Amino acid sequence: MRAVVFTLGCKVNDVESGSLIRGLEQLGYEVSRELEKADLYILNTCAVTGEAERKSRQTVGKLQKLNPQAKIIVCGCASEKSPQDFLDKNVYAVFGAKCKGKILELAKEQFTAPYGRTYIEDCGRVYEDLPTPECLKTRNFVKIQDGCDRFCSYCVIPYLRGRNRSRDADDAAREILESTAFETVITGIDVSAYKDGKGRDLADLLFLVKHAKTRIRLGSIEVSLITERFIDAIKQMDSFAPQFHLSLQSGSNSVLKSMNRHYTREEYLEKCQMLYKAFPNASITTDIIVGFPTETEEDFIQSLAIVTEAGFSQIHAFPYSPREGTNAYKKYKELPASVKKQRMERILAKGLEQKQNYLKKYLGQTLTIVPENVIDGYTEGYSENYLRLYVRGDIGKRPTQVRVEEVFGDGLLCVLNG
């Protein structure tokens, strides 16, 4: 039997899809992540924006065209939010964003359950353990946490993923220590809120894996995580990638308050300085939402300014997307699309300018590339601080020290060191 597990959305979805792949393989399935003909399709959907939901619905039609007789199972945030949208498309079963492991139980029973059922469940504060996903040679992802208690006014994810729940630290540490990948990324919906049943937080987990042979990188983190204790934990690690995706969303204090983000721009910049003090070559990346309903031109100028003030190496900017059910959706009127479009163009231009300035700081320096692909005659990969590196020729898939020669495309062109 052939199966396809196709993923839309975040890295957490990707990790969970990896667990489903491992589980299906253990049941005897031949599994692919690509859109191709199969007997079973599992579609892991996203609902972070309206566009993501639309793509999720469209993908069902693509699967049906690949094999009209195949069973299709839909799971993930879009199906949690609107299960009927997918049942109407004549799929076999609809799961939500939680309890995805029950898909494997259905597979063990050889899909004997009636057609067209929903399995939307509330798992409370219990963390669901799934099979260990397949370990990729270059970069591996280990999920340690699920759900979110922050309830930012623009975000629908806490209503779909549920409340914060964390994996046992010993179990998470075991998977990290057993990783054979060159680099392992610790991920979750809100890893900054990680705290297992014994009260151990992310710093405690990092102390447990400080001698890991794999290079450790963190997924997206929040301002609240940056404390002296946390910094002490990462500085003790044998191999840590000093790249921090520190969520911002806006450079304006008034907009941050409207977003229900519990920090100020001043506090955010203070945390950036703590990271730069501990890791002078740290790379700080971030997300910025443009065109939030309360954002004035003066507020937006504050977001433009903080791009330089924080010294970001890269920004990910998104126009505000109204999400039904959130406080912002209920409370505020959306800004005109033309305003959001114009501000997006300005923030992207500012981000590109700042990225170029950041890259130039590394001319002549030595970095370590973890190669991923060879494309058009160049080995491509990332440095410890997540700079995109290019080296002419095929240097093999192993961590390699290189010297930076010039800014090149979206990254840096390098030569082998020595």
Secondary structure, 3 states (H helix, E strand, C coil): CEEEEEECCCHHHHHHHHHHHHHHHHCCCEEECCCCCCCEEEEEECCCCHHHHHHHHHHHHHHHHHCCCCEEEEEEHHHHHCHHHHHCCCCCEEECCCCCCHHHHHHHCCCCCCCCEEECCCCCCCCCCCCCCCCCCCEEEEEEEECCCCCCCCCCHHHHHCCCEECCHHHHHHHHHHCCCCEEEEEECCHHHCECCCCCEHHHHHHHCCCCCCEEEECCECHHHCCHHHHHHHHCCCCECCEEEECCECCCHHHHHHCCCCCCHHHHHHHHHHHHHHCCCCEEEEEEEECCCCCCHHHHHHHHHHHHHCCCCEEEEEECCCCCCCHHHHHCCCCCHHHHHHHHHHHHHHHHHHHHHHHHCCCCCEEEEEEEEEECCEEEEECCCCCEEEEEECCCCCCEEEEEEEEECCEEEEEECC
